[in-house]
Each structure stands twice: as C-alpha cells, then as structure tokens.
Amino acid sequence: MDTPSLSDDLRRYFALLWQWAWLLILATVLTGGVAYLVSRRTTPVYQAATTLLINEAPATRSADYASVLASERLARTYTELITKKPVLEAVIAELDLPYDERELKSAIQVELVRDTQLIELKVEDTDPQRAAEIANTMVAVFTDQNQTMQAQRYAASKESLEAQLADMDAQIQQTTEALARLTVDEGEPENSAVKAERDRLEIALSQFRQTYAYLLQTYEQVRVAEAGSTSNVVQVEAATQPESPIRPRLMLNTALAGLVGLMLATGVIFLTEALDDTVKIPDDVTRHLDLPVLGLIARHEVSGEAPLITVVEPRSPVAEAFRSLRTNIQFASVDYPLQTLLVTSPSPADGKSTIAANLGVVLAQSHRSVALIDADMRKPMMHRLMSLPNRAGFSALFVRPTTSLDGALQETAIPGLFALTSGELPPNPAELLGSEKMWEIIHQVNQVAEVMEIDSPPVMAVTDASVLAPRVDGVLLVIRPGKTKLAAARQAVEQLRRMGANLLGVVLNEVELGRSRYSYYHYKGYYYAYHYSDAEGRVKRPSRRRNGGRGRTEGSG
C-alpha cells in the first residue's frame, strides 16, 4: 500500500478547495457584503486628540533616580485625575453635553507617552466639532482645578500672614497719627511728660515697622515656595476638528469580514471532508482497500429506451472508458484467462448492473462470445437494460429436472452477447446460488460462451456475492465515489478476501468529471482523459450531446 507524499496531499487539498471554489467565493462575497452594508448604516464616530505637557515644579526637578520615579508617578496620577468625576461634571456643565459622567468617560482615552512627560488625550464623538471642544475644555478645566487644588496647600499660611500684616499696618498707622498729635510749635517749651510719650511712641513705631518687615518677608517666602512646588499641565497641541471618522472603517471591515467568511468556509469544507467517510478519489481505493483502479466511468446521460451508453454512443468518451476497463481486466489476469467474472458492489445504488451490462457489450465487441447472467434474484435489472423478457430465466433452471439452457439464454441485439435474465424471484436466492445445481448451470453456460459475466447483489446487503465469489475466476468491485461508504467498501473487500475471492480491482462509477479532482486526474504517474480517433487517425475531443427526454441511468444496487 502506497504512502501518500506531501505533494499528493497538497494536490488533494488544492483540488478540494478548487472544487468548492464557488462556496468560498460565495461566503467571502456574502460576509463582505453584509459587513459593507452594516458599516454603511452605522453612525460614524470621530476622534479628536490633544497633547499635554506636565509642567513639573522646579523644586522637584532633579537627576537622581528618586526624582525620576516621582515624575513617573505624577504623570500616572494626572492620567487618572483627568477622567475623574469633578472634571467630567465641569465639562458637561460648561458645554451642556447630552451625556452623563459614565457615558463621557467611556468616550475618553488618556494615554501616557512612554519615556516622556507628555499625555495624549483622545475624545470620541459622533459630532467632530463637539469632540474637539470636549478635548480642549477638559484640558482647561483640569488645569484650573489642579491649580486650585495645589494652591490650597499654602492658603492657610498666606491668610494668617496677610491678617498679621494688616494688623501691623493698622498699628503703624495709629502710632504715626499719635506722634503727629504730640508735635508742638517751634519756640514753645516741651514738658517732660510730652517728651516721654513721644519717645515711647517712636520706639513702638520702630518695633511695629520691624515686625511688619519681617512678616512681609515671610509672606514673600511662602509665595516663592508655592510657586516652586506647584506642578501643572500645559496644552502643547490643541485638538482640532477631525475630517474623517475612525470607525466604521468601511474597506477594512469589508476586507476583514470577507477574510473571516473565507476562513469559515474553508473550515467547513475541511470539516465536511474529514467527516465524509465515502470513497472519493482513486487514491482512497489504493490507500485503504489495497486494490488497483481498473476504470473510471464518468457520469453520463442516456435515453430511457436505450440505457446502455456503449450501444447508443459507441464512440463516446464513456464507451472508450469501458473499452479501457476491458483491456485492464484482460491485463489483470494474464496468467489465468478469465472465463467467469463476478461483478458486485459494497452497497446498493452503486450502479453495478449498468457496469456489468456495458462491460458485456464491449467484451462482445472484441469478437468474443459473452454470456451475461443476472444472478441478482432480489432486484434484477438486466432484462430492463437489455430490453428482454423476463418470464423464463435463471431461477427457472433450478427447478428443471435436467440442466438445459433451452429458452433461458437469450440473444441480445449485440452480436456475440447472450443474456440469462433472473426470471421469477425465488424466496431463497442464497441457497440456490450455493447449490450444486448452480455450478451445473455455470458449466452449461461455459459450453456456449467464452466469457461468462455474473451480476450479483451487493456484498454488504446479502450473502449472495460471498457465495459466488470463490467459484469464479475474478471479482470486479463497483464503487460510486461520494456515495459508497469507505467502511462498507473496506468490509466488503475483507469479506470477499476471507472467502478466497480473486479481487481483480475496482471500477469507479458515476464519476463527476466536472469536479477538479477528476477533471484531469493524475493517478500513479498516468493521466486519465477521454478521447477517440477519427477515420484518419486524428485525435478528436467529442462534444457532449444530450438527446431530448434523456435521464441519467444509475443502474441497480
């Protein structure tokens, strides 16, 4: 049994995909078309973006590792704070947006640009102008709130110092006015009490001015400290109104949907192929049954009145295929020429009767006398295929006291071809076929025909074929690709081999040549194709012609 190579598997997979190319194209176009229509009907969404720079406080700037970590934490903190509820509420109130905080937050993306102090703020909205307004307003609101929040750290100290400065200023003003009232005219004597009061007020005024100067200096130091430790963000690139939406991306969605449809269709095809347990190609026969393929008979149509293609169209490609089958059978039994040939199939509806009848025709056309026996006494077909009466036939010979073929073996319209129809259907066909009378009948037929071809019931349906197989020179197994189960074919072959049958090979019937795997099949180094020559020896490709009122004939069983 040959092991399939990688190239054989690839060729098989390619042929499978080519066979189902219509499904792949349909799935791709259908899914892509649905995605296109849905994308066209979807409301477009626009995105506006702005860039912020973290203006870090001068007092915190340093080149050491701790300062770097602090800067990174500050940046992450700002990316979280900018989407918090206070900012969102202020933006909604200022722009009068038809959103709540949750809906607005879901439309905002804040990303920290790696290894920088930049923050990228993106806003999505169905209105491009509103998206830009939201982005710019969020920056302004966050900047104001951040400044207010950081200014509150020094507010208490500044308020206390401002109150003390105001108090000192008031006392200085009062002391100055008191000194002004103690001033006397020149030339008038100054008593000791007035002098003492003046001195006291001057000393107090000096102290108040020193205290005021100290408080003022302290106040300035607090302001410097506030300015040096306050971090904020600066908008380095304002958001502008976007011109095109970010979604739906019409072409991208269509392409991706088409690709998904193509992949799904491919998966379905391979899954169907994996689950399909029928015989499909000649490689299945050689790989699983270890039998040669002696012929490939294409699906064809013939008229109901003349159902045999070898009779109606003897020069057709299908008729040539039967002649090729005849030649292959002859080469399969060179050492022991075939006199009795059994034609059977694993299961019903494989077309074995049609194969047997057409093969009998081409055997007779090779100037040999051929007897075609319909041993299928359960569902006979040979009398219909040969257009013969079925009154006295094969079953009637079993009840005659002496074995005589008088009136049973009928001549057909084909010179050299005789047919022994089934006759009346007996209740016990298997017992009749296994009796000694059966072999007497076969001996009598061999006296008048060079080749005897027996059409038997399917192997898996009844035991008739198993009974006949050991007594004939060769067995031809008919398989219908896509219909015959591989398990049934394997079991039929095993059963025939256990009975000691000489299995010549397999005929693949009703092959659909239109499919890629059969249209020009490369099989074991040979190409299988149909052709014929005209009178001058030129090779011609016949055109397919169909007669009116024709129907496809599959044969029996």
Residue pairs with C-beta under 8 A, 6 or more apart in sequence:
1 286
1 287
1 290
2 286
2 287
4 12
4 283
4 287
8 283
11 522
12 281
12 283
12 517
15 516
15 517
16 269
16 270
16 273
16 516
16 517
17 24
17 266
17 269
18 516
19 515
19 516
19 517
20 265
20 269
23 265
23 268
23 269
24 262
24 265
24 266
24 269
26 265
27 261
27 262
27 264
27 265
28 258
28 259
28 261
28 262
28 265
29 258
30 261
31 257
31 258
31 260
31 261
31 264
32 254
32 255
32 257
32 258
32 261
33 254
34 257
35 253
35 254
35 256
35 257
35 258
36 250
36 253
36 254
36 257
38 248
38 253
39 248
39 249
39 250
39 253
39 254
40 250
42 247
42 248
43 126
44 126
44 245
44 247
44 248
45 124
45 125
45 126
45 245
45 246
45 247
45 248
46 124
46 125
46 126
46 127
46 128
46 131
46 242
46 244
46 245
46 246
47 122
47 123
47 124
47 131
47 242
47 245
47 246
48 122
48 123
48 125
48 128
48 131
48 132
48 134
48 135
48 239
48 240
48 241
48 242
49 120
49 121
49 122
49 123
49 135
49 239
50 120
50 121
50 135
50 136
50 139
50 235
50 237
50 238
50 239
51 118
51 119
51 120
51 121
51 235
51 236
51 237
52 78
52 118
52 119
52 120
52 121
52 139
52 233
52 234
52 235
52 236
53 117
53 118
53 119
53 233
53 234
53 235
53 236
54 71
54 74
54 75
54 78
54 117
54 118
54 119
54 231
54 233
55 231
55 232
55 233
55 234
56 71
56 74
56 117
56 231
57 228
57 229
57 230
57 231
58 228
59 225
59 228
59 229
60 67
60 70
60 71
60 229
60 231
61 67
71 117
74 231
75 112
75 117
75 119
76 112
78 119
78 146
78 233
79 110
79 111
79 112
79 119
81 87
81 142
81 146
82 110
82 119
82 121
82 138
82 142
83 105
83 108
83 110
85 101
86 145
87 138
87 141
87 142
87 145
88 101
88 104
88 105
89 101
90 141
90 145
91 97
91 104
91 134
91 137
91 138
91 141
92 99
92 100
92 101
92 104
94 137
94 141
95 130
95 133
95 134
95 137
97 104
97 130
97 134
99 107
104 134
107 123
107 124
107 125
107 134
108 121
108 122
108 123
108 124
108 134
108 138
109 121
109 122
109 123
109 124
110 119
110 120
110 121
110 122
111 119
111 120
111 122
112 118
112 119
112 120
113 119
113 120
118 236
119 233
121 135
121 138
121 139
121 239
122 135
123 131
123 132
123 134
123 135
123 138
123 239
124 131
124 246
125 131
125 134
128 241
128 242
128 243
129 241
131 239
131 241
131 242
132 239
132 240
132 241
132 242
135 239
136 235
136 238
136 239
139 233
139 235
140 235
142 233
143 232
143 233
143 234
143 235
146 232
146 233
147 230
147 232
150 230
150 231
150 232
151 226
151 230
153 226
153 229
154 222
154 223
154 225
154 226
157 222
158 219
158 222
158 223
158 226
161 215
161 218
161 219
161 222
162 219
164 215
165 212
165 215
165 216
165 219
168 208
168 211
168 212
168 215
169 212
171 208
172 205
172 208
172 209
172 212
175 201
175 204
175 205
175 208
176 205
178 201
179 198
179 201
179 202
179 205
182 194
182 197
182 198
182 201
184 190
184 194
277 485
277 486
277 487
278 481
278 482
278 483
278 484
278 485
278 486
279 285
279 288
279 479
279 480
279 481
279 482
279 484
279 485
279 486
279 489
279 508
280 481
280 482
280 517
281 481
281 517
281 518
281 521
282 293
282 296
282 508
282 521
282 523
283 523
284 486
285 291
285 292
285 293
285 479
285 489
285 506
285 508
286 292
286 293
286 524
288 486
288 489
288 490
289 489
289 490
289 493
289 506
290 493
291 477
291 493
291 503
291 505
291 506
292 332
292 505
292 506
293 505
293 506
293 507
293 508
293 523
294 325
294 328
294 329
294 332
294 476
294 504
294 505
294 506
294 507
295 321
295 322
295 324
295 325
295 328
295 507
295 508
296 321
296 507
296 508
296 511
296 518
296 521
296 528
297 318
297 321
297 322
297 325
297 351
297 355
297 358
297 507
297 508
297 509
297 510
297 511
298 317
298 318
298 321
298 510
298 511
298 512
298 513
298 518
298 530
299 510
299 511
299 512
299 513
299 552
300 309
300 316
300 318
300 552
301 546
301 550
301 551
301 552
301 553
302 308
302 309
302 312
302 313
302 550
302 552
302 553
303 312
303 547
303 549
303 550
303 551
304 549
304 550
304 551
304 553
305 387
306 312
306 387
307 354
307 384
307 385
307 553
308 354
308 357
308 358
308 361
308 385
309 316
309 318
309 319
309 322
309 358
310 318
310 319
310 322
310 358
310 361
310 362
310 365
311 361
311 413
311 414
313 319
314 365
315 532
315 542
316 542
317 530
317 531
317 532
317 542
318 530
319 358
319 362
320 530
320 531
320 532
321 530
322 358
322 359
322 361
322 362
323 362
323 365
325 359
325 362
325 507
326 359
326 362
326 363
326 366
328 505
329 338
329 341
329 359
329 474
329 476
329 504
329 505
330 338
332 474
332 504
332 505
333 473
333 474
333 504
336 473
337 473
338 451
338 473
338 474
339 446
339 450
339 451
339 452
339 473
340 442
340 446
340 451
340 452
340 453
340 454
340 471
340 472
340 473
340 474
341 451
341 452
341 453
341 454
341 472
341 473
341 474
341 475
341 476
341 504
342 454
342 456
342 465
342 468
342 469
342 472
342 474
342 475
342 476
342 501
343 352
343 355
343 356
343 359
343 453
343 454
343 455
343 456
343 475
343 476
343 478
344 352
344 455
344 456
344 457
344 458
344 459
344 465
344 469
344 475
344 476
344 477
344 478
344 492
345 351
345 352
345 458
345 459
345 477
345 478
345 479
345 480
345 484
345 492
345 557
346 458
346 459
346 460
346 477
346 479
346 484
346 485
346 488
346 489
346 491
346 492
347 458
347 460
347 461
347 483
347 484
347 485
347 488
347 492
347 557
348 379
348 458
348 461
348 556
348 557
349 480
349 483
349 554
349 556
349 557
350 458
350 478
350 479
350 480
350 483
350 484
350 509
350 557
351 478
351 480
351 509
351 510
351 554
351 555
351 556
352 455
352 458
352 478
352 509
352 555
352 556
352 557
353 374
353 376
353 381
353 382
353 385
353 455
353 555
353 556
353 557
354 381
354 385
354 509
354 553
354 554
354 555
354 556
355 476
355 478
355 507
355 509
355 555
356 372
356 382
356 453
356 455
357 372
357 382
357 385
357 386
357 455
357 555
359 453
359 476
360 370
360 372
360 414
360 417
360 419
360 453
361 414
361 417
363 370
363 417
363 451
363 453
364 370
364 414
364 415
364 416
364 417
365 414
365 416
367 416
368 416
368 450
368 451
369 416
369 418
369 448
369 449
369 450
369 451
370 416
370 417
370 418
370 449
370 450
370 451
370 452
370 453
371 409
371 418
371 419
371 420
371 445
371 448
371 449
371 451
371 452
371 453
372 382
372 386
372 412
372 417
372 418
372 419
372 420
372 453
372 455
373 394
373 419
373 420
373 445
373 452
373 453
373 454
373 455
374 380
374 381
374 382
374 383
374 393
374 394
374 419
374 420
374 421
374 422
374 455
375 394
375 422
375 433
375 454
375 455
375 456
375 457
375 464
375 468
376 382
376 422
376 455
376 456
376 457
376 464
376 556
376 557
377 394
377 395
377 422
377 423
377 425
377 426
377 429
377 432
377 464
378 425
378 429
378 457
378 461
378 462
378 464
379 457
379 556
379 557
380 390
380 421
380 422
380 425
380 556
381 455
381 555
381 556
381 557
382 388
382 419
382 421
382 422
382 455
383 389
383 390
383 393
383 419
383 421
383 422
385 555
386 412
386 413
386 419
386 421
387 413
388 410
388 412
388 419
388 421
389 410
389 421
390 421
390 422
390 423
391 423
392 407
392 408
392 423
393 408
393 420
393 421
393 422
393 423
393 424
394 408
394 420
394 421
394 422
394 423
394 441
395 422
395 423
395 424
395 425
395 426
395 432
396 408
396 423
396 424
397 403
397 404
397 405
397 408
397 423
397 437
397 441
398 426
398 432
398 435
398 437
398 438
398 441
403 437
403 440
403 441
403 443
403 444
404 444
405 420
405 441
405 444
405 445
405 448
408 420
408 423
409 418
409 419
409 420
409 445
409 448
410 418
410 419
410 420
410 421
411 417
411 418
412 418
412 419
418 448
418 449
420 445
426 432
429 457
429 462
429 464
430 462
430 463
430 464
430 467
432 438
433 456
433 464
433 467
433 468
434 467
439 471
442 452
442 471
445 452
446 452
454 468
454 472
456 464
456 465
456 468
457 464
457 465
457 557
458 465
458 492
458 557
459 465
459 466
459 492
459 495
459 496
460 488
460 491
460 492
460 495
461 557
465 475
465 496
466 495
466 496
466 499
469 475
469 496
469 499
469 500
469 501
470 499
470 500
470 501
472 501
472 502
473 502
474 502
474 503
474 504
475 496
475 501
475 502
475 503
475 504
476 504
476 505
476 506
476 507
477 489
477 492
477 493
477 496
477 503
477 505
477 506
477 507
478 506
478 507
478 509
479 489
479 506
479 507
479 508
479 509
480 508
480 509
480 510
481 508
481 510
481 511
481 512
482 512
483 510
493 503
496 503
497 503
509 555
510 554
511 518
512 518
513 519
520 527
520 528
520 529
521 527
521 528
530 542
531 539
531 540
531 541
532 539
532 540
532 542
533 539
533 540
534 540
